[in-house]
């Protein structure tokens, strides 16, 4: 699974490419939590 972040104006978008399963889903959770700690107002994935 590959995660990429892009920004469009004030909106952050996380692109998820590849297969997500129980063993690698924590990567998406960690990335979202990191973005929330940085006070991102709008986040889409």
PDB file of N, CA, C, O and CB in Angstrom:
ATOM      1  N   UNK A   1       0.845  -1.172   0.000  1.00  0.00           N
ATOM      2  CA  UNK A   1       0.000   0.000   0.000  1.00  0.00           C
ATOM      3  C   UNK A   1       0.892   1.237   0.000  1.00  0.00           C
ATOM      4  O   UNK A   1       1.889   1.310   0.718  1.00  0.00           O
ATOM      5  CB  UNK A   1      -0.962  -0.003   1.218  1.00  0.00           C
ATOM      6  N   UNK A   2       0.507   2.198  -0.818  1.00  0.00           N
ATOM      7  CA  UNK A   2       1.243   3.444  -0.926  1.00  0.00           C
ATOM      8  C   UNK A   2       0.312   4.601  -0.583  1.00  0.00           C
ATOM      9  O   UNK A   2      -0.810   4.668  -1.085  1.00  0.00           O
ATOM     10  CB  UNK A   2       1.843   3.616  -2.345  1.00  0.00           C
ATOM     11  N   UNK A   3       0.774   5.509   0.271  1.00  0.00           N
ATOM     12  CA  UNK A   3      -0.011   6.671   0.683  1.00  0.00           C
ATOM     13  C   UNK A   3       0.681   7.933   0.187  1.00  0.00           C
ATOM     14  O   UNK A   3       1.887   8.104   0.365  1.00  0.00           O
ATOM     15  CB  UNK A   3      -0.191   6.710   2.231  1.00  0.00           C
ATOM     16  N   UNK A   4      -0.095   8.815  -0.439  1.00  0.00           N
ATOM     17  CA  UNK A   4       0.436  10.100  -0.897  1.00  0.00           C
ATOM     18  C   UNK A   4      -0.510  11.196  -0.437  1.00  0.00           C
ATOM     19  O   UNK A   4      -1.730  11.035  -0.471  1.00  0.00           O
ATOM     20  CB  UNK A   4       0.612  10.128  -2.454  1.00  0.00           C
ATOM     21  N   UNK A   5       0.063  12.305  -0.009  1.00  0.00           N
ATOM     22  CA  UNK A   5      -0.730  13.457   0.432  1.00  0.00           C
ATOM     23  C   UNK A   5      -0.602  14.543  -0.624  1.00  0.00           C
ATOM     24  O   UNK A   5       0.492  14.838  -1.105  1.00  0.00           O
ATOM     25  CB  UNK A   5      -0.262  13.979   1.841  1.00  0.00           C
ATOM     26  N   UNK A   6      -1.740  15.134  -0.977  1.00  0.00           N
ATOM     27  CA  UNK A   6      -1.726  16.298  -1.859  1.00  0.00           C
ATOM     28  C   UNK A   6      -2.678  17.336  -1.291  1.00  0.00           C
ATOM     29  O   UNK A   6      -3.591  17.020  -0.528  1.00  0.00           O
ATOM     30  CB  UNK A   6      -2.122  15.912  -3.322  1.00  0.00           C
ATOM     31  N   UNK A   7      -2.448  18.565  -1.675  1.00  0.00           N
ATOM     32  CA  UNK A   7      -3.249  19.667  -1.144  1.00  0.00           C
ATOM     33  C   UNK A   7      -3.879  20.428  -2.298  1.00  0.00           C
ATOM     34  O   UNK A   7      -3.220  20.731  -3.293  1.00  0.00           O
ATOM     35  CB  UNK A   7      -2.388  20.615  -0.266  1.00  0.00           C
ATOM     36  N   UNK A   8      -5.161  20.733  -2.152  1.00  0.00           N
ATOM     37  CA  UNK A   8      -5.898  21.520  -3.131  1.00  0.00           C
ATOM     38  C   UNK A   8      -6.545  22.670  -2.367  1.00  0.00           C
ATOM     39  O   UNK A   8      -7.602  22.498  -1.759  1.00  0.00           O
ATOM     40  CB  UNK A   8      -6.974  20.647  -3.903  1.00  0.00           C
ATOM     41  N   UNK A   9      -5.928  23.817  -2.396  1.00  0.00           N
ATOM     42  CA  UNK A   9      -6.406  24.942  -1.593  1.00  0.00           C
ATOM     43  C   UNK A   9      -6.182  24.632  -0.124  1.00  0.00           C
ATOM     44  O   UNK A   9      -5.048  24.411   0.301  1.00  0.00           O
ATOM     45  CB  UNK A   9      -7.906  25.235  -1.870  1.00  0.00           C
ATOM     46  N   UNK A  10      -7.247  24.613   0.645  1.00  0.00           N
ATOM     47  CA  UNK A  10      -7.174  24.300   2.079  1.00  0.00           C
ATOM     48  C   UNK A  10      -7.505  22.841   2.370  1.00  0.00           C
ATOM     49  O   UNK A  10      -7.555  22.441   3.533  1.00  0.00           O
ATOM     50  CB  UNK A  10      -8.120  25.199   2.859  1.00  0.00           C
ATOM     51  N   UNK A  11      -7.730  22.044   1.333  1.00  0.00           N
ATOM     52  CA  UNK A  11      -8.148  20.651   1.503  1.00  0.00           C
ATOM     53  C   UNK A  11      -6.962  19.725   1.281  1.00  0.00           C
ATOM     54  O   UNK A  11      -6.265  19.831   0.271  1.00  0.00           O
ATOM     55  CB  UNK A  11      -9.299  20.298   0.532  1.00  0.00           C
ATOM     56  N   UNK A  12      -6.734  18.818   2.224  1.00  0.00           N
ATOM     57  CA  UNK A  12      -5.720  17.788   2.088  1.00  0.00           C
ATOM     58  C   UNK A  12      -6.383  16.498   1.625  1.00  0.00           C
ATOM     59  O   UNK A  12      -7.440  16.117   2.130  1.00  0.00           O
ATOM     60  CB  UNK A  12      -4.962  17.575   3.421  1.00  0.00           C
ATOM     61  N   UNK A  13      -5.760  15.831   0.665  1.00  0.00           N
ATOM     62  CA  UNK A  13      -6.293  14.594   0.116  1.00  0.00           C
ATOM     63  C   UNK A  13      -5.224  13.517   0.266  1.00  0.00           C
ATOM     64  O   UNK A  13      -4.070  13.716  -0.113  1.00  0.00           O
ATOM     65  CB  UNK A  13      -6.721  14.768  -1.383  1.00  0.00           C
ATOM     66  N   UNK A  14      -5.621  12.375   0.825  1.00  0.00           N
ATOM     67  CA  UNK A  14      -4.721  11.243   0.953  1.00  0.00           C
ATOM     68  C   UNK A  14      -5.099  10.231  -0.120  1.00  0.00           C
ATOM     69  O   UNK A  14      -6.212   9.703  -0.123  1.00  0.00           O
ATOM     70  CB  UNK A  14      -4.789  10.612   2.387  1.00  0.00           C
ATOM     71  N   UNK A  15      -4.170   9.964  -1.028  1.00  0.00           N
ATOM     72  CA  UNK A  15      -4.380   8.952  -2.061  1.00  0.00           C
ATOM     73  C   UNK A  15      -3.859   7.621  -1.532  1.00  0.00           C
ATOM     74  O   UNK A  15      -2.718   7.524  -1.080  1.00  0.00           O
ATOM     75  CB  UNK A  15      -3.668   9.346  -3.405  1.00  0.00           C
ATOM     76  N   UNK A  16      -4.702   6.607  -1.594  1.00  0.00           N
ATOM     77  CA  UNK A  16      -4.326   5.266  -1.150  1.00  0.00           C
ATOM     78  C   UNK A  16      -4.251   4.382  -2.384  1.00  0.00           C
ATOM     79  O   UNK A  16      -5.259   4.164  -3.057  1.00  0.00           O
ATOM     80  CB  UNK A  16      -5.347   4.694  -0.095  1.00  0.00           C
ATOM     81  N   UNK A  17      -3.062   3.872  -2.684  1.00  0.00           N
ATOM     82  CA  UNK A  17      -2.864   2.986  -3.829  1.00  0.00           C
ATOM     83  C   UNK A  17      -2.389   1.627  -3.347  1.00  0.00           C
ATOM     84  O   UNK A  17      -1.548   1.533  -2.453  1.00  0.00           O
ATOM     85  CB  UNK A  17      -1.852   3.590  -4.829  1.00  0.00           C
ATOM     86  N   UNK A  18      -2.926   0.590  -3.937  1.00  0.00           N
ATOM     87  CA  UNK A  18      -2.522  -0.755  -3.571  1.00  0.00           C
ATOM     88  C   UNK A  18      -3.526  -1.401  -2.641  1.00  0.00           C
ATOM     89  O   UNK A  18      -4.622  -0.888  -2.416  1.00  0.00           O
ATOM     90  CB  UNK A  18      -1.159  -0.737  -2.928  1.00  0.00           C
ATOM     91  N   UNK A  19      -3.128  -2.519  -2.117  1.00  0.00           N
ATOM     92  CA  UNK A  19      -4.011  -3.321  -1.279  1.00  0.00           C
ATOM     93  C   UNK A  19      -3.856  -2.941   0.189  1.00  0.00           C
ATOM     94  O   UNK A  19      -2.745  -2.895   0.716  1.00  0.00           O
ATOM     95  CB  UNK A  19      -3.725  -4.812  -1.473  1.00  0.00           C
ATOM     96  N   UNK A  20      -4.980  -2.670   0.840  1.00  0.00           N
ATOM     97  CA  UNK A  20      -4.973  -2.377   2.265  1.00  0.00           C
ATOM     98  C   UNK A  20      -5.541  -3.593   2.992  1.00  0.00           C
ATOM     99  O   UNK A  20      -6.602  -4.105   2.637  1.00  0.00           O
ATOM    100  CB  UNK A  20      -5.795  -1.079   2.590  1.00  0.00           C
ATOM    101  N   UNK A  21      -4.826  -4.038   4.001  1.00  0.00           N
ATOM    102  CA  UNK A  21      -5.307  -5.162   4.785  1.00  0.00           C
ATOM    103  C   UNK A  21      -5.014  -4.911   6.262  1.00  0.00           C
ATOM    104  O   UNK A  21      -4.543  -3.838   6.638  1.00  0.00           O
ATOM    105  CB  UNK A  21      -4.656  -6.485   4.311  1.00  0.00           C
ATOM    106  N   UNK A  22      -5.291  -5.887   7.068  1.00  0.00           N
ATOM    107  CA  UNK A  22      -5.125  -5.762   8.517  1.00  0.00           C
ATOM    108  C   UNK A  22      -3.684  -5.437   8.902  1.00  0.00           C
ATOM    109  O   UNK A  22      -3.451  -4.758   9.902  1.00  0.00           O
ATOM    110  CB  UNK A  22      -5.564  -7.046   9.205  1.00  0.00           C
ATOM    111  N   UNK A  23      -2.725  -5.911   8.127  1.00  0.00           N
ATOM    112  CA  UNK A  23      -1.324  -5.759   8.485  1.00  0.00           C
ATOM    113  C   UNK A  23      -0.729  -4.406   8.123  1.00  0.00           C
ATOM    114  O   UNK A  23       0.286  -4.010   8.696  1.00  0.00           O
ATOM    115  CB  UNK A  23      -0.535  -6.824   7.833  1.00  0.00           C
ATOM    116  N   UNK A  24      -1.337  -3.691   7.187  1.00  0.00           N
ATOM    117  CA  UNK A  24      -0.772  -2.395   6.831  1.00  0.00           C
ATOM    118  C   UNK A  24      -1.754  -1.235   7.004  1.00  0.00           C
ATOM    119  O   UNK A  24      -1.407  -0.094   6.701  1.00  0.00           O
ATOM    120  CB  UNK A  24      -0.291  -2.433   5.410  1.00  0.00           C
ATOM    121  N   UNK A  25      -2.958  -1.500   7.479  1.00  0.00           N
ATOM    122  CA  UNK A  25      -3.950  -0.428   7.657  1.00  0.00           C
ATOM    123  C   UNK A  25      -3.528   0.581   8.728  1.00  0.00           C
ATOM    124  O   UNK A  25      -3.994   1.720   8.728  1.00  0.00           O
ATOM    125  CB  UNK A  25      -5.305  -1.026   8.026  1.00  0.00           C
ATOM    126  N   UNK A  26      -2.659   0.167   9.626  1.00  0.00           N
ATOM    127  CA  UNK A  26      -2.193   1.078  10.683  1.00  0.00           C
ATOM    128  C   UNK A  26      -1.470   2.289  10.086  1.00  0.00           C
ATOM    129  O   UNK A  26      -1.451   3.359  10.695  1.00  0.00           O
ATOM    130  CB  UNK A  26      -1.256   0.334  11.660  1.00  0.00           C
ATOM    131  N   UNK A  27      -0.872   2.129   8.895  1.00  0.00           N
ATOM    132  CA  UNK A  27      -0.162   3.239   8.258  1.00  0.00           C
ATOM    133  C   UNK A  27      -1.117   4.386   7.940  1.00  0.00           C
ATOM    134  O   UNK A  27      -0.783   5.552   8.150  1.00  0.00           O
ATOM    135  CB  UNK A  27       0.538   2.762   6.974  1.00  0.00           C
ATOM    136  N   UNK A  28      -2.307   4.055   7.433  1.00  0.00           N
ATOM    137  CA  UNK A  28      -3.305   5.087   7.135  1.00  0.00           C
ATOM    138  C   UNK A  28      -3.769   5.749   8.426  1.00  0.00           C
ATOM    139  O   UNK A  28      -3.905   6.971   8.487  1.00  0.00           O
ATOM    140  CB  UNK A  28      -4.511   4.485   6.374  1.00  0.00           C
ATOM    141  N   UNK A  29      -4.011   4.949   9.448  1.00  0.00           N
ATOM    142  CA  UNK A  29      -4.451   5.502  10.737  1.00  0.00           C
ATOM    143  C   UNK A  29      -3.397   6.455  11.301  1.00  0.00           C
ATOM    144  O   UNK A  29      -3.740   7.539  11.772  1.00  0.00           O
ATOM    145  CB  UNK A  29      -4.737   4.364  11.750  1.00  0.00           C
ATOM    146  N   UNK A  30      -2.133   6.073  11.259  1.00  0.00           N
ATOM    147  CA  UNK A  30      -1.062   6.923  11.771  1.00  0.00           C
ATOM    148  C   UNK A  30      -0.969   8.232  10.985  1.00  0.00           C
ATOM    149  O   UNK A  30      -0.749   9.293  11.569  1.00  0.00           O
ATOM    150  CB  UNK A  30       0.277   6.181  11.716  1.00  0.00           C
ATOM    151  N   UNK A  31      -1.137   8.159   9.671  1.00  0.00           N
ATOM    152  CA  UNK A  31      -1.072   9.354   8.848  1.00  0.00           C
ATOM    153  C   UNK A  31      -2.237  10.297   9.151  1.00  0.00           C
ATOM    154  O   UNK A  31      -2.038  11.506   9.270  1.00  0.00           O
ATOM    155  CB  UNK A  31      -1.068   8.975   7.369  1.00  0.00           C
ATOM    156  N   UNK A  32      -3.440   9.758   9.276  1.00  0.00           N
ATOM    157  CA  UNK A  32      -4.608  10.582   9.598  1.00  0.00           C
ATOM    158  C   UNK A  32      -4.442  11.223  10.971  1.00  0.00           C
ATOM    159  O   UNK A  32      -4.736  12.407  11.137  1.00  0.00           O
ATOM    160  CB  UNK A  32      -5.900   9.737   9.555  1.00  0.00           C
ATOM    161  N   UNK A  33      -3.978  10.464  11.951  1.00  0.00           N
ATOM    162  CA  UNK A  33      -3.768  11.020  13.291  1.00  0.00           C
ATOM    163  C   UNK A  33      -2.723  12.134  13.262  1.00  0.00           C
ATOM    164  O   UNK A  33      -2.880  13.143  13.950  1.00  0.00           O
ATOM    165  CB  UNK A  33      -3.335   9.914  14.270  1.00  0.00           C
ATOM    166  N   UNK A  34      -1.665  11.966  12.481  1.00  0.00           N
ATOM    167  CA  UNK A  34      -0.635  12.992  12.352  1.00  0.00           C
ATOM    168  C   UNK A  34      -1.220  14.262  11.735  1.00  0.00           C
ATOM    169  O   UNK A  34      -0.920  15.369  12.182  1.00  0.00           O
ATOM    170  CB  UNK A  34       0.540  12.474  11.500  1.00  0.00           C
ATOM    171  N   UNK A  35      -2.054  14.099  10.708  1.00  0.00           N
ATOM    172  CA  UNK A  35      -2.675  15.257  10.072  1.00  0.00           C
ATOM    173  C   UNK A  35      -3.616  15.973  11.043  1.00  0.00           C
ATOM    174  O   UNK A  35      -3.659  17.203  11.066  1.00  0.00           O
ATOM    175  CB  UNK A  35      -3.439  14.827   8.810  1.00  0.00           C
ATOM    176  N   UNK A  36      -4.357  15.226  11.829  1.00  0.00           N
ATOM    177  CA  UNK A  36      -5.267  15.832  12.804  1.00  0.00           C
ATOM    178  C   UNK A  36      -4.506  16.589  13.883  1.00  0.00           C
ATOM    179  O   UNK A  36      -4.953  17.649  14.322  1.00  0.00           O
ATOM    180  CB  UNK A  36      -6.145  14.762  13.445  1.00  0.00           C
ATOM    181  N   UNK A  37      -3.363  16.062  14.317  1.00  0.00           N
ATOM    182  CA  UNK A  37      -2.541  16.763  15.304  1.00  0.00           C
ATOM    183  C   UNK A  37      -2.017  18.086  14.749  1.00  0.00           C
ATOM    184  O   UNK A  37      -1.792  19.036  15.499  1.00  0.00           O
ATOM    185  CB  UNK A  37      -1.369  15.879  15.745  1.00  0.00           C
ATOM    186  N   UNK A  38      -1.824  18.139  13.430  1.00  0.00           N
ATOM    187  CA  UNK A  38      -1.358  19.376  12.794  1.00  0.00           C
ATOM    188  C   UNK A  38      -2.516  20.323  12.501  1.00  0.00           C
ATOM    189  O   UNK A  38      -2.337  21.354  11.852  1.00  0.00           O
ATOM    190  CB  UNK A  38      -0.607  19.058  11.499  1.00  0.00           C
ATOM    191  N   UNK A  39      -3.704  19.966  12.982  1.00  0.00           N
ATOM    192  CA  UNK A  39      -4.892  20.814  12.874  1.00  0.00           C
ATOM    193  C   UNK A  39      -5.373  20.995  11.430  1.00  0.00           C
ATOM    194  O   UNK A  39      -5.839  22.076  11.069  1.00  0.00           O
ATOM    195  CB  UNK A  39      -4.606  22.167  13.481  1.00  0.00           C
ATOM    196  N   UNK A  40      -5.270  19.978  10.622  1.00  0.00           N
ATOM    197  CA  UNK A  40      -5.824  20.035   9.259  1.00  0.00           C
ATOM    198  C   UNK A  40      -7.335  20.111   9.384  1.00  0.00           C
ATOM    199  O   UNK A  40      -7.947  19.277  10.052  1.00  0.00           O
ATOM    200  CB  UNK A  40      -5.387  18.785   8.390  1.00  0.00           C
ATOM    201  N   UNK A  41      -7.937  21.097   8.753  1.00  0.00           N
ATOM    202  CA  UNK A  41      -9.365  21.311   8.885  1.00  0.00           C
ATOM    203  C   UNK A  41     -10.172  20.404   7.962  1.00  0.00           C
ATOM    204  O   UNK A  41     -11.226  19.906   8.356  1.00  0.00           O
ATOM    205  CB  UNK A  41      -9.696  22.753   8.603  1.00  0.00           C
ATOM    206  N   UNK A  42      -9.694  20.184   6.747  1.00  0.00           N
ATOM    207  CA  UNK A  42     -10.437  19.341   5.812  1.00  0.00           C
ATOM    208  C   UNK A  42      -9.500  18.267   5.299  1.00  0.00           C
ATOM    209  O   UNK A  42      -8.429  18.555   4.763  1.00  0.00           O
ATOM    210  CB  UNK A  42     -11.033  20.177   4.634  1.00  0.00           C
ATOM    211  N   UNK A  43      -9.925  17.010   5.473  1.00  0.00           N
ATOM    212  CA  UNK A  43      -9.095  15.871   5.123  1.00  0.00           C
ATOM    213  C   UNK A  43      -9.964  14.845   4.432  1.00  0.00           C
ATOM    214  O   UNK A  43     -11.003  14.458   4.966  1.00  0.00           O
ATOM    215  CB  UNK A  43      -8.403  15.267   6.373  1.00  0.00           C
ATOM    216  N   UNK A  44      -9.564  14.397   3.261  1.00  0.00           N
ATOM    217  CA  UNK A  44     -10.328  13.399   2.498  1.00  0.00           C
ATOM    218  C   UNK A  44      -9.413  12.256   2.127  1.00  0.00           C
ATOM    219  O   UNK A  44      -8.233  12.463   1.847  1.00  0.00           O
ATOM    220  CB  UNK A  44     -10.964  14.022   1.225  1.00  0.00           C
ATOM    221  N   UNK A  45      -9.956  11.041   2.122  1.00  0.00           N
ATOM    222  CA  UNK A  45      -9.209   9.862   1.678  1.00  0.00           C
ATOM    223  C   UNK A  45     -10.130   8.892   1.028  1.00  0.00           C
ATOM    224  O   UNK A  45      -9.694   7.830   0.584  1.00  0.00           O
ATOM    225  CB  UNK A  45      -8.484   9.195   2.832  1.00  0.00           C
TER     226      UNK A  45
END
